[in-house]
Amino acid sequence: MPQHEKIDYVEFPARDLEAVKAFFNKAFGWDFTDYGSDYTAFSNEGLDGGFYRADMSAKSKNGGALIVFYSNSLSETEARVVAAGGKIVKDIFPFPGGRRFHFSDPNGNEYAVWSDRQQDGTPIT
């Protein structure tokens, strides 16, 4: 149920809706609902959202918001992203309290994945 004045939905641009659906399905198991030929939506992925047909892409270096996923195992998630056709744009790096990497989907939208776990699975203290 939507909550008053809380973030409820996010939308991303995509030149190729079929490619973005295939990528997120293979990398993360997402399912989509199409609404016409220019929009597809996902739900139950932590935050509901969709992709709209556009010749743009969202990148943090251009001031776009960075959507960050959480993972129990960065190396496993990174391998799934690459196997699905994603491009690593920032290799795994440490930051206070965790580690993360950035990737782009087939349309060039940038995302990040973070973990509070070391490569061996132990918590970062």
N, C-alpha and C positions, 0 to 999 in steps of 0.2 A: 504494500500500500504506500503510495507517495506520502512523504512527510513534508509538512509546511516549511518552506524556505530552506530545504535541503537539496543538495544536488541530486537530480533524479534521472538524468539521461545525458548521453554524450553522442555527438555526431561527427563523423570524419568524412573528408572528401575522398573520392576514389575515381580514377579514370576507368578502371576495369573492375566492375562489381563481381564478375565471375571469378577473376583471379584472387580478389581479396577474400571472397567466401571460401574458395578452395584452400587458401593459405591458412586462415584461422580455423577451419575445420580440421586440417591435417596437423597443425601445430598444437592446438588447444582443445579440439573436439567440439567447437562451437557449431550450432545449428542456426539457420537463418530463415526468416520469413520475408518474402519479396512483396513489396507494395508498388506494383507497376514495374516499368523497366528501368527507372532511375533511382530506386531506393530499396535497400534491404536492411532488415533489423535483426538484432540479436538480443537475447534476454537471459537472465539467470547466470550471468558471468561476473558477478560482483557489482556491476552497474549495467543497466540496460542501455542500449544505444543502437546506432545504425550507421550506414554508409550511404552517401548521396553522390550521384554522378557529377564529377567536376574535374577540371584539368589542373587542380591544385593539389598540394600535399601539406601536411602539418609537420613542422620541424621546430625543435626548441631553439635552434640558432636563429630562426626567423621570428622568434617571439611566441610561437605556438605553445599551448599547454602540453606538458609531458605526462602521458598516462603511464603509470608505473604498476606492473604486475608484481606479485610476490611468488617466490618459489622456495621449496624446501631444498632443492638441489639446482644451483645455477648451471652447472655443467650439463645436467640432463635437459634442462629447459633450453639452454643454448643449442644443444644438438638437435632438439625437436624443431626449433625455429629455423635453423640452417637446412635441415632435411625437408622442411615444408616450403623452402624457397625464400626465406627471409635473409636479409643482409645485415651482418653485424657492423654497426657504425662506430661503436666504442667497445673495445674488449673489456672483459671483467676487470674492475678496479675496486680498491677498498675505499671506504669512507667511514667516518665515525659511526660505529654500530652495525656495520654491514659491508656487503659487497654488491656490485651490480654491473650490468652491461646494458647497452642500448642497441636496438635493432630497428630496421625499417621493413615494412610490409612490401608486397610487390608494387604498390602505388607510390611508395616513397614516404609514407607517414612514419614518423619516429615514435618509438615506445621504449620503455626501460623495464628491466626485470631486476628485482633486488632480493637479497636473502640476508637473514641474520645468522647464517650458518657458514662455517668453514667448508672447504672442499671435502673434508672427511666427514662432514655432517655434524660436527660438534658446534655448539652455540658460540657465537662471537661474544666475548665478554669485554 
